[in-house]
Amino acid sequence: MSRPKKIVRYKLLPHKNKSGTMSWRVTGTTRNGTRIRNNYSTKAEAHQKISDLELEDEGQTEARKARRTSLNTAQLAQAETAFQKLGVRNLSSVVSHYLNLEERSREKETTLDQMFAFAEAHYRPEVETISIFNATQLFLKAKADIADSTRLNYSNSFKHLLMEDPNKEVHKFTVSDIERMLGKHKNLNSRKSHQRFISSFFGWCVRHHYTLENPCSRLDPVTPDKRSISTLTLEEVRRLLYAAIHYQDGAAVAPVAIALFAGLRPSEIADLTPGDVSRKRIKVTGGKLRRKISRVTPIPPNLQEWLGAYPFKGLPAGWNSKLKRLKAATKARAWKQDVLRHTSITFQAERDKNEALTAFNNGTSTEMMDRHYRDSPPSSKKVASYWQLTPRVILSKKEDVELPSQTTVEWPSKAKLKKLVWEKPMIHVAADLGVSNTAIKKRCVKLGIELPPRGHWLK
């Protein structure tokens, strides 16, 4: 029995290209009717194509097709190992990146291993993870030299940061978090104050690498509260000066007059010394200008008369308490912070008709004057009357003021007072003498009398 005739579907023919080069052409038709007509540069590649087509016609596929390569057996084995380690990454990209790193290390006259060893020894993360509670405690500890009042302000502002979660990490606070906290304050001045203290804290955290950014730096600016700008009327100024003259032998007259007619800040008056006040000018070196350049404020004629009659000897003892008493006696419709400075600058600006000069004399700027100090301008007649207020003018008319009565205490002798405080509780001694417990304690401290220890009368 004869063999079945083999069907030849594909032919291999030499082909001359138009360029004059020779190639090998594979022609034919597959089982599904697809026409084949391909050229190959070598005869081996053409035979390989015919072999692949015949296998496909018979429904078979070669698991691994032979391809021409310039790699030897060892290199092929290495390439396969490399591909297995790469996973989905591209081999050529990885090799190019590695060669680039090697080139950079050679430029530094070192090796990749040495560079990585140095990085591992010296690398520090961008931020150090720390809770907001621990950070605020470290901040307050680092600010050991600040005033007690400033420390209290910081603590009050930090309550907003600690309220939600004291364990929240510092670098996780966002602008939205700070806006939500500050938004609880309806008073713009309170919001601005808290924002200033919180911003100072986060600035410290940035410097200590607890966070990359101060979230307060991107907050919208707080619009100043124009309602905080208030001045005393001419009538209220007259009552204030009248009350100052008649309260405790005029102990508060000098600082009140300096604030009203020279426009110094309360902190500047607190740091003022008698040597800083001459006949025609005041040398201001304290307050907000501390550690900065000083300024000289001229003394107007009416203030010269006030200081001549009541020389400045520094702030009197219990200044804040005295000012509260005078405030009540003045019956001012509005007494905002720095109201005396506001009043002075408002009347100075109307007198000088030169904002730049007024700002220069008061250590501020025209923008700050318009934003914080200047109120509705008084009439020219009231401005002239304001700068004519002298002790003689104030005493020429009795003002309707109510000052606290000043009672004179007849203190017992030192020996008798010592006997009294050891015979019965302090509250009974105070009732007998008609004074407060605090007054007795101050008197005993002044005379050097030892007081009974705490819990003495309970025993």
C-alpha positions in Angstrom: 0.0 0.0 0.0 1.5 3.3 -1.1 1.9 6.3 1.3 -0.6 9.2 1.2 0.8 12.1 -0.8 2.0 14.9 1.5 0.2 18.2 0.9 2.7 21.0 0.6 1.0 24.2 1.6 4.1 26.5 1.8 6.9 27.2 -0.6 10.3 28.7 0.0 11.7 30.7 -2.9 14.7 33.0 -3.3 13.6 36.6 -3.9 15.5 39.6 -5.2 14.6 42.9 -3.6 14.4 46.2 -5.5 17.5 47.3 -3.7 19.4 44.5 -5.2 19.7 42.4 -2.0 18.5 38.8 -1.8 16.0 37.5 0.7 13.9 34.3 1.2 10.2 34.4 0.6 7.6 32.1 2.3 4.3 31.8 0.4 1.2 29.6 0.8 -2.3 29.4 2.3 -3.1 28.1 5.8 -6.0 25.7 6.6 -8.3 28.6 7.5 -7.6 30.3 4.2 -5.2 33.0 5.3 -2.7 33.9 2.6 1.0 33.9 3.6 3.6 36.0 1.9 6.6 37.0 4.0 10.3 37.8 3.3 13.2 36.9 5.6 16.8 37.9 5.4 18.1 34.4 6.1 17.1 31.0 4.9 17.1 29.6 8.5 14.5 32.2 9.6 12.3 31.3 6.5 12.5 27.5 7.4 11.6 28.3 11.0 8.5 30.2 9.8 7.4 27.3 7.6 7.8 24.9 10.5 5.7 27.2 12.8 2.9 27.4 10.2 2.8 23.6 9.7 2.5 23.1 13.5 -0.3 25.6 13.7 -2.2 23.9 10.8 -2.0 20.6 12.7 -3.3 22.3 15.9 -0.1 22.2 17.8 2.0 25.0 19.3 5.6 24.9 20.3 6.0 25.7 24.0 9.3 27.6 23.4 10.2 28.9 20.0 13.8 29.1 19.0 15.0 32.6 18.4 18.2 34.0 17.2 20.3 35.6 20.0 23.8 36.8 20.6 23.8 35.5 24.1 25.7 32.3 25.0 24.2 29.6 27.3 25.6 31.1 30.5 24.3 34.6 29.7 20.9 33.2 28.8 20.7 31.5 32.2 21.7 34.7 33.9 19.0 36.6 32.0 16.3 34.2 33.0 17.3 34.4 36.6 17.3 38.2 36.4 13.7 38.2 34.9 12.5 35.9 37.7 13.8 38.3 40.3 12.4 41.4 38.6 8.8 40.3 38.6 6.8 42.9 36.6 9.6 45.4 36.3 11.5 46.2 33.2 15.0 44.7 33.0 16.5 47.4 30.9 15.1 50.2 33.1 16.5 48.5 36.2 19.9 48.1 34.6 20.0 51.6 33.4 19.0 53.0 36.8 21.7 50.9 38.5 24.4 52.0 36.0 23.4 55.6 36.5 23.8 55.2 40.3 27.2 53.7 39.8 28.3 56.5 37.5 27.2 59.1 40.2 29.1 57.3 42.9 32.2 57.2 40.7 31.9 61.0 40.3 32.0 61.3 44.1 35.1 59.0 44.1 33.3 56.3 46.2 31.1 53.2 45.7 27.4 52.6 46.0 28.0 50.4 49.1 29.9 53.2 50.8 27.2 55.8 49.9 24.4 53.6 51.3 26.4 52.9 54.4 26.8 56.6 55.0 23.1 57.2 54.4 22.1 54.5 56.8 24.4 55.9 59.5 23.2 59.5 59.2 19.7 59.4 57.8 17.0 61.0 59.9 13.3 61.1 59.0 11.8 64.4 57.9 9.6 64.7 61.0 9.8 63.2 64.5 6.6 61.7 65.6 5.3 63.3 68.8 1.9 63.8 70.3 0.4 67.3 70.7 0.3 66.9 74.5 4.0 66.1 74.7 5.0 68.8 72.3 3.1 71.5 74.2 4.8 70.4 77.4 8.2 70.6 75.8 7.4 74.0 74.4 6.4 75.4 77.7 9.5 73.9 79.3 11.7 75.5 76.7 10.0 78.9 77.3 11.1 79.0 81.0 12.0 82.7 80.8 8.6 84.0 79.6 6.3 86.0 82.0 3.6 84.1 84.0 0.8 85.9 82.1 2.3 84.9 78.7 2.6 81.3 79.9 -1.0 81.4 81.0 -2.0 82.7 77.5 -0.2 79.9 75.8 -1.8 77.3 78.1 -5.3 78.7 77.3 -4.6 78.5 73.6 -3.2 75.0 73.8 -6.5 73.8 75.3 -8.0 74.1 71.8 -5.3 71.7 70.4 -5.7 69.2 73.3 -9.5 69.2 73.5 -10.2 66.7 70.6 -7.3 64.2 71.1 -4.2 64.9 73.2 -2.5 61.9 71.5 -2.9 63.3 68.0 0.5 63.7 66.3 1.7 67.2 65.6 2.4 66.7 61.9 -1.2 65.6 61.4 -2.8 69.0 62.2 -4.2 70.7 59.1 -5.4 74.2 58.3 -9.0 72.9 58.5 -8.3 71.7 62.1 -7.0 75.1 63.2 -9.9 76.9 61.4 -12.4 74.7 63.2 -10.9 75.4 66.6 -10.6 79.2 66.1 -14.1 79.4 64.6 -15.6 78.7 68.0 -14.6 82.3 69.0 -17.1 84.9 67.9 -14.9 87.7 69.3 -12.4 88.6 66.6 -9.8 89.8 69.1 -9.9 86.5 71.0 -9.6 84.6 67.7 -6.6 86.7 66.7 -4.9 86.3 70.0 -5.3 82.5 70.0 -4.1 82.3 66.4 -1.0 84.2 67.3 -0.1 81.9 70.2 -0.9 78.7 68.3 1.1 80.0 65.3 4.1 80.6 67.5 3.9 77.1 68.9 3.7 75.5 65.4 6.6 77.6 64.3 8.7 76.2 67.1 7.6 72.7 66.1 8.8 73.3 62.5 12.2 74.3 63.8 12.4 71.1 65.9 11.3 68.9 63.0 8.0 67.8 64.6 6.1 69.0 61.5 7.0 70.2 58.0 4.6 73.2 58.0 3.0 75.7 60.2 -0.7 75.3 59.4 -1.4 78.8 60.7 0.7 80.3 58.0 -2.1 79.5 55.5 -5.0 80.8 57.5 -7.0 83.7 56.3 -6.1 87.0 58.0 -8.3 88.0 60.9 -10.2 91.2 60.1 -9.6 93.7 62.9 -12.5 94.5 65.0 -13.3 98.2 64.4 -15.5 98.2 67.5 -12.4 97.9 69.7 -11.5 101.5 68.6 -12.9 103.9 71.2 -11.9 107.1 72.8 -12.9 109.1 75.8 -15.0 112.2 75.3 -13.7 115.6 76.5 -16.1 115.4 79.4 -14.9 111.9 80.4 -11.3 113.1 80.2 -12.1 116.0 82.6 -13.8 113.6 85.1 -10.8 111.2 84.8 -8.3 113.9 85.6 -10.4 115.3 88.4 -10.8 111.9 90.0 -7.0 111.2 89.6 -6.2 114.5 91.5 -8.6 113.7 94.4 -7.8 110.0 94.7 -5.1 109.0 97.2 -3.4 112.4 97.1 -3.0 112.3 93.3 -0.8 109.2 93.2 -2.0 108.2 89.8 -2.1 111.7 88.2 1.4 111.6 86.4 0.9 108.2 84.6 -2.7 109.2 83.6 -1.5 112.5 82.2 1.4 111.0 80.3 -1.0 108.4 78.7 -3.6 111.1 77.8 -1.2 113.8 76.4 1.9 111.9 75.3 0.1 108.7 74.0 2.5 106.2 75.6 1.4 102.5 75.7 0.7 101.0 79.2 3.8 98.8 78.9 5.9 101.8 78.0 4.7 103.7 81.0 5.4 100.7 83.2 9.0 100.6 82.1 9.4 104.4 82.3 11.8 105.8 84.9 11.9 109.3 86.4 15.2 109.9 84.5 13.5 109.3 81.2 11.2 112.3 81.7 12.7 115.7 81.1 10.9 119.1 80.8 10.3 118.9 77.0 10.6 115.3 76.0 10.1 111.7 77.2 12.7 109.0 76.2 10.8 105.8 75.6 12.9 102.6 75.7 10.6 100.0 77.2 7.3 98.4 76.4 7.1 97.1 72.8 10.4 98.8 71.9 12.3 96.7 74.5 15.7 95.6 73.0 15.0 97.8 70.0 15.7 101.4 69.0 14.3 104.0 71.4 12.2 107.0 70.5 11.7 110.5 71.9 8.2 111.8 72.5 7.7 115.6 72.8 5.8 116.9 75.9 3.1 119.4 75.0 2.8 122.5 77.2 -0.2 121.3 79.2 1.5 118.1 80.1 4.5 120.1 81.3 2.2 121.8 83.8 0.8 118.4 84.9 4.3 116.9 85.5 5.4 120.1 87.2 2.6 119.8 89.7 2.7 116.0 89.9 6.2 114.7 89.1 6.5 111.3 87.6 8.1 108.9 90.1 7.2 105.6 88.4 4.0 103.7 88.5 2.4 103.8 92.0 1.9 100.7 94.0 -1.4 98.9 93.1 -1.6 100.8 89.8 -4.1 98.4 88.2 -6.4 98.7 91.1 -6.1 102.5 91.1 -6.9 102.6 87.4 -10.0 100.5 88.0 -11.2 102.9 90.6 -10.6 105.9 88.3 -12.4 104.1 85.5 -15.5 103.6 87.7 -15.4 107.3 88.8 -15.1 108.5 85.2 -18.4 106.7 84.2 -17.0 106.2 80.7 -19.5 104.8 78.1 -16.8 102.6 76.7 -13.4 101.7 78.2 -11.5 99.5 75.8 -7.9 98.3 76.2 -5.5 101.2 75.6 -8.3 103.7 75.6 -6.1 106.5 77.0 -3.6 106.0 74.1 -6.5 105.9 71.6 -7.8 109.1 73.0 -4.4 110.8 72.9 -3.6 109.8 69.3 -7.0 110.8 68.1 -6.6 114.3 69.5 -3.0 114.6 68.4 -3.9 113.7 64.8 -6.6 116.5 64.8 -4.2 119.0 66.4 -1.2 118.3 64.1 -3.1 117.7 60.9 -0.1 115.5 60.0 -0.7 111.7 60.3 3.0 110.9 59.6 4.2 113.2 62.4 1.7 111.8 64.8 2.6 108.2 63.9 6.3 109.0 64.3 5.9 110.6 67.8 3.8 107.7 69.0 6.0 104.9 67.6 3.5 103.5 65.2 2.4 103.9 61.5 -0.4 105.6 59.7 -1.9 102.2 58.8 -1.9 101.1 62.5 -3.4 104.4 63.5 -6.3 104.0 61.1 -6.8 100.4 62.1 -6.4 100.5 65.9 -6.3 104.0 67.2 -8.2 106.7 65.3 -11.9 107.2 66.2 -14.4 109.6 64.7 -12.6 113.1 64.7 -13.8 115.5 67.4 -14.7 119.1 66.6 -11.9 121.7 66.4 -13.3 123.4 69.5 -13.0 120.3 71.5 -9.5 119.6 70.2 -8.4 123.1 71.3 -10.0 122.5 74.8 -8.4 119.1 75.2 -4.9 120.6 74.8 -5.7 123.4 77.3 -6.5 121.0 80.1 -4.2 121.8 83.0 -4.5 121.2 86.8 -5.8 124.7 87.2 -8.5 124.2 84.5 -9.6 120.9 86.0 -9.8 122.2 89.6 -11.7 125.3 88.5 -14.9 123.2 88.1 -16.2 120.5 90.4 -16.9 117.3 88.5 -19.5 114.7 89.2 -17.3 111.8 90.3 -17.7 109.2 93.0 -14.5 108.0 94.6 -14.2 105.3 97.2 -14.1 106.6 100.7 -10.7 106.5 102.3 -10.9 105.3 105.9 -7.9 105.7 108.3 -7.2 102.6 110.3 -5.8 103.1 113.8 -3.5 100.1 114.1 -2.5 98.8 117.5 1.2 98.6 118.5 3.4 95.8 117.2 3.3 94.0 120.5 -0.5 94.2 120.8 -1.1 93.2 117.2 1.2 90.1 117.7 -0.8 89.2 120.8 -4.1 89.6 118.9 -3.2 87.4 115.9 -2.1 84.6 118.3 -5.1 84.9 120.6 -7.9 84.3 118.0 -8.4 83.5 114.3 -7.6 86.2 111.7 -11.2 86.7 110.7 -12.1 87.8 114.2 -9.1 90.1 114.5 -10.1 91.7 111.1 -13.7 92.2 112.3 -12.5 93.9 115.5 -10.2 96.3 113.7 -12.6 96.9 110.7 -10.2 95.8 108.0 -9.8 92.7 105.8 -7.7 89.6 106.5 -5.4 90.6 103.7 -4.8 94.0 105.3 -3.8 92.4 108.6 -1.4 90.0 106.8 0.3 92.8 105.0 0.6 94.8 108.2 2.2 91.8 110.0 4.6 91.2 107.2 5.6 94.9 107.2 6.2 94.8 111.0 7.9 91.4 110.9 5.3 89.6 113.0 5.2 85.9 112.6 1.7 84.5 111.8 0.2 81.3 113.1 0.8 78.4 110.6 -1.9 77.0 108.4 -4.3 74.7 110.4 -3.3 76.2 113.8 -6.8 77.1 114.9 -8.2 73.7 113.7 -6.0 72.0 116.3 
